[in-house]
Amino acid sequence: MLRIILTFLLLACGSVVSAQAATERHNLETAFRALDHASREAAQIELQQQNLYLQQIDGLWGAGTERALLAALFMLIEVGTDVSVETEADARHFLDFIIAGSSRGLIFGEADEPEDSIGLPANLASYLSFGAQIADWRQATQQIRVASAANYYTALIPSDAQVQHLIQSGQLQMIAERIAPCMDEMIEFGLQTGQKRASDLIYPDFSQVCAALVLQ
């Protein structure tokens, strides 16, 4: 199911997987498969503790493991961490970084106390708070969900000027319209598998993972 979700998101974004991206995915898979079983499970456990990996801890390579590692890579790069998977050696270093627990506090650490929204346009002005729960999201209208996704996404951007550019160019609206359906899918999947409860917070876990997925 997660493979179907990921494929849908990539198609919706109009993404074309470049040769470089394919090589990086290959490097990541090769490095992961080269680990011993205990290390592969350790990587999944670290990713699960950061709510990036939602499947069973089995030490196997699959869509869920790939998706979680790519999301972690994206977010670590966003906060300025010197990681990459451009070569197999880089990919091994990245996996060692994850397994050692060095990513703790980096992926979601800066989102603990987000600032209020910065002048969102009128159609995005009504949104769920940063403390909203899954139950709140499921009861919200689609317009509120998109507006919330937009507001959550702005918390990832350190520059007010960048936020204003996204607003004025209309890109923020388009990004939010991609993130919101991803959050819908992840929330429902989490509830159906029993890994999430209606009282769990939707930010930053779901919004930031989906931002990583739809913008890669």
C-alpha positions in Angstrom: 0.0 0.0 0.0 2.8 2.4 0.8 4.4 1.8 -2.6 1.1 2.7 -4.2 0.8 5.8 -2.1 4.4 6.9 -2.9 3.8 6.2 -6.7 0.7 8.3 -6.6 2.4 11.2 -4.9 5.3 11.1 -7.4 3.0 11.1 -10.3 0.8 13.9 -8.8 3.9 16.0 -8.5 4.9 15.4 -12.1 8.2 14.2 -10.8 10.6 12.5 -13.2 13.2 10.4 -11.5 16.6 11.6 -12.8 19.6 9.4 -13.4 21.2 11.0 -10.3 18.2 10.2 -8.1 18.1 6.7 -9.4 21.8 6.3 -8.6 21.3 7.7 -5.1 18.5 5.3 -4.4 20.6 2.4 -5.7 23.5 3.5 -3.4 21.1 3.7 -0.4 19.7 0.3 -1.1 23.1 -1.3 -1.7 24.5 0.2 1.6 21.4 -0.9 3.5 21.5 -4.5 2.2 25.3 -4.7 3.0 24.6 -4.1 6.7 24.2 -7.1 9.0 20.6 -7.9 10.0 20.9 -6.4 13.5 22.1 -3.1 12.0 19.3 -3.0 9.5 16.8 -3.5 12.3 18.6 -0.8 14.3 18.2 1.7 11.4 14.4 0.9 11.2 14.0 1.3 14.9 15.7 4.7 14.8 13.4 5.8 12.0 10.3 4.4 13.7 11.1 6.3 16.9 11.1 9.5 14.8 7.8 8.5 13.2 9.3 8.1 9.7 9.0 4.3 9.5 5.5 2.9 10.1 5.9 -0.7 9.3 7.2 -3.9 11.1 10.8 -4.0 12.2 12.1 -6.8 10.0 15.5 -5.6 8.7 14.3 -6.0 5.2 14.6 -3.4 2.3 11.3 -2.3 1.0 9.2 0.7 0.1 8.6 1.7 3.7 12.3 1.6 4.5 13.3 3.5 1.4 10.6 6.1 2.0 11.6 6.6 5.6 15.3 6.9 4.8 14.7 9.4 2.0 12.5 11.5 4.3 15.2 11.5 6.9 17.8 12.4 4.4 15.7 15.3 3.0 15.0 16.7 6.5 18.6 16.4 7.7 19.8 18.2 4.6 17.2 20.9 5.2 18.6 21.6 8.7 22.2 21.8 7.3 23.5 18.4 8.2 26.4 17.2 6.1 24.9 14.0 4.8 24.3 12.6 1.3 24.0 9.4 -0.7 25.8 10.5 -3.8 28.2 7.6 -3.5 27.9 4.2 -1.8 30.5 5.4 0.8 28.2 8.4 1.5 25.2 6.1 1.8 27.1 3.9 4.3 28.1 7.0 6.3 24.4 8.2 6.3 23.2 4.9 7.6 25.8 4.8 10.3 24.6 8.3 11.2 21.1 7.1 11.6 22.0 3.9 13.4 24.1 5.8 15.9 21.2 7.9 16.9 23.0 11.1 15.7 19.8 12.3 13.9 17.8 12.5 17.1 16.6 16.0 17.7 17.7 17.2 14.3 14.9 16.0 12.1 12.0 17.4 14.1 13.9 19.3 16.8 13.5 22.7 15.4 9.8 22.3 15.0 8.9 22.0 18.7 7.9 25.7 19.1 6.9 27.0 15.6 6.1 30.6 15.2 2.6 31.8 14.2 1.8 31.9 10.5 3.3 34.7 8.5 0.6 36.6 6.6 -1.0 33.8 4.8 -3.5 34.8 2.1 -7.2 34.9 2.9 -8.0 31.5 1.5 -5.3 29.9 3.7 -5.9 32.0 6.8 -8.1 29.5 8.7 -6.1 26.5 9.7 -5.6 23.9 12.5 -3.2 24.9 15.3 0.2 23.3 15.7 -1.2 21.4 18.6 -4.1 19.8 16.6 -4.8 16.1 16.9 -5.6 13.5 14.3 -9.3 13.7 15.3 -9.3 17.4 14.5 -7.7 16.8 11.1 -10.3 14.1 10.2 -13.2 16.5 11.1 -11.8 19.4 9.2 -12.9 20.5 5.8 -10.6 20.0 2.8 -10.0 23.8 2.7 -8.9 23.8 6.3 -6.6 20.8 5.7 -4.9 22.5 2.8 -4.6 25.7 4.8 -3.1 23.8 7.8 -0.6 22.0 5.5 0.5 25.4 4.2 0.9 26.8 7.6 2.8 23.8 8.8 5.1 24.0 5.8 6.0 27.6 6.4 7.4 26.5 9.8 10.1 24.6 7.9 11.3 27.7 6.1 13.8 29.8 8.1 13.5 32.9 5.9 10.4 35.2 6.0 11.4 36.4 2.5 11.2 32.9 1.2 7.8 32.4 2.7 6.6 35.7 1.2 7.9 34.6 -2.2 6.0 31.3 -2.0 2.8 33.1 -1.1 3.1 35.8 -3.8 4.1 33.3 -6.5 1.2 31.0 -5.6 3.6 28.1 -5.0 2.6 27.8 -1.3 -1.0 26.9 -2.4 0.3 24.3 -4.8 2.7 22.8 -2.3 -0.1 22.6 0.4 -2.5 21.0 -2.1 0.1 18.2 -2.5 1.0 17.8 1.1 -2.6 17.6 2.4 -3.6 14.4 0.5 -0.3 12.7 1.6 -1.2 13.6 5.2 -4.7 12.1 4.6 -3.2 8.8 3.5 -0.6 8.6 6.2 -3.1 9.4 9.0 -5.5 6.8 7.8 -2.8 4.2 7.4 -1.5 4.9 10.9 -5.0 4.6 12.4 -5.8 1.4 10.4 -2.6 -0.3 11.5 -3.0 0.7 15.1 0.3 2.7 15.1 -1.5 6.0 15.6 -4.4 7.1 17.8 -7.0 9.9 17.2 -5.4 11.8 20.1 -1.9 11.9 18.5 -0.7 15.2 17.2 -0.5 15.7 13.4 2.3 18.2 13.5 5.2 17.8 13.0 5.3 14.1 12.1 2.9 13.9 9.3 3.4 17.3 7.8 7.1 17.1 7.6 7.3 13.6 6.3 4.8 14.5 3.6 6.7 17.7 2.7 9.8 15.5 2.3 7.9 13.1 0.0 6.1 15.4 -2.3 9.0 17.9 -2.8 11.8 15.4 -3.4 
